[in-house]
């Protein structure tokens, strides 16, 4: 067979028949999770896709478009990369528990675990700690596998038991355990980072360091190469307390100002969710956004505008915790699918080939 032969489209009856069990599982899991949130007294909300800013994280890439006013003037808009800003505005408006299944859009992303358009499940708890989100995650993963009667999460031969107690480990502990690196020795009390110190630590343990790598680049390399391959096998892992420089939307920890109330959820080596104790200080949020956009300009030569409306809403937003979970990835792992396009009813057309 010609290895370059083009695969049959997703709408081919035989291809759809292979995908259909995963898609039916997707619908069942979504219905079960809607029931879960309803029982927990959450209000399901729906947010606009078109936003003045797609978010201000350095390595997230948005789809840009423009609106035309009634007199033909062009106004730039973006497809949102997350419903986060809109959800936090709803918290400012007075909502206390909200959930949202949102189609979101991220450019430069396509592969077995990535798709340019996918579904993000976000939920927020006003007045509650981010540990409450961790408990939500454990219950949601178990519910997903119960719903499709697999009883486990699986991906590429690896398995994770959602009913076993989760492993909770800090990022600093993970760096020490899996890479032999003292991460927080390169982070000052004010959250500033020492690139040269982290680079020296990485060289000491035999890792590659490029001259133009910043601290964030080095951090990400250790995380991807040394840490993530150990997370979520056998049982789910909660990777907690990211350095504040890697948690632009999270508040600093009361225990250690060098780290933030941010965690990520892993199963079978796959990142499923990203949760925060939410930052509500508008001045500090602006400062962090500006740092992120300076890094984006350095690496990619572009920036995104800051949503001034969002910063204004922070003055009314209550203390809260919030989380974003990749719904399609959860469906993949619960049903045993190997690629994200298997769990999408109508995938985005192939491009760039």
Phi, psi and omega in degrees: 000141178291116183294342180269001181299140183284135179294151178294146179299158181298335183273359174297131185308319182291322178292317180297323179297323178291325183277337191301320178301323177294321182290321176295321175298321177302311181298320181294319179293318180297319178296319180295320180289325175298321176295319178302310182292325177297319179293335179269010177066036172271148172260126176279129182242163181228126186247156180290141177284320181284125182224155177292330176224139180274001188118163187231046173262135191304322189254014172264136184241130187255165168266127181259148175212191177210147176257152175251127175289172182298338177258014172089005179285142181270133179235123182290139174221166178226151169282130188294146175270351180192152175275013190303310183299317180295319180297320180291328174296325177291326173296319177298327181287345177125354177290149185244324176227114181228148174229157186205123168265108187240132167287126181233165192225127179224126181278165180061023181229115173198131181171190182303328181247001185232144178214142183297333173234126181212177183253124176256128172261116178241145173214152187225141177236109176288138175072014180235152184285162179287345172297332178296329177291324178299317178294321175303314184300316180300316180292321182292318179295319177296317180298320181299316181287328175296320185297318181263006172061032174265327178073005180205164172255136184217143177203119175051048176087349178265151179228154177218133182267109182287350180267347175283151178299136183289150169279131174241120184222140178283158177300318180298318178296320180294320178297318180292316185289316189259343181236348182069031184240134175273092186296313188289349172294343179257012179236125180276168182300331179273005179092352179290155188241153181248099184298315185295325179294314179295322179298319179296319178297319180293319178296323180300324181263012173085021180266153182286137176225126177263152184300327183266008177289129171274176180302317181297322178298316181294316177304313182296323181294316178297317181300313184288316187276325189248331188261303187303327179297352180251003191259132171083021179261127184087313175213163182288153179241135172252109179267113195244162171061066174288150172305145185301330180291345179252022182215067190296338184249008183250151179278152178296152177287139176291339182280323184208113184293350179284341183238165185240164175280073177226137173223156171237148183253131182233144170217131179057034181077004183255129175286127181251326188209158182223112186241153183223150151276115196287138174283131180239006179272109187295321181295317178292323178297318178299316180301317181292319177300318181296322176296315180298318181288330174295320177293321178297319179295321180295316186275318189245351179073024178210163175220166174244150179293156174272136179280096182296328178297321178295315180297323178295324181291334181299333179293340179254349185287132178284167170303135186202165170237148182210157186210148174241127180239132177286099187298318182298320178295320177300315178299317178306307186289326180287326183264346181088014177292152183255347181221147184295328181294342178289339183250012177253126183301318182219089183298156174296142180303146177296147177209165176076020179238000000 
